[in-house]
């Protein structure tokens, strides 16, 4: 399991950043998402990567 943390005081920028990351990493399996709000919103995405051998 891995985690990716996003943080921004602007929810619109946070949304764009998260959506872009999810689009770029559409092969991951999202397991959990947590959020905390204060001066900035912090979003943590817990995920697994598929067990695929590296080609090369």
Protein Blocks (a to p, Z undefined) as FASTA:
>chain_A
ZZdddddfblklmmmmmmmmmmmmmmbccfbdcddddfbccddddddddddddeZZ
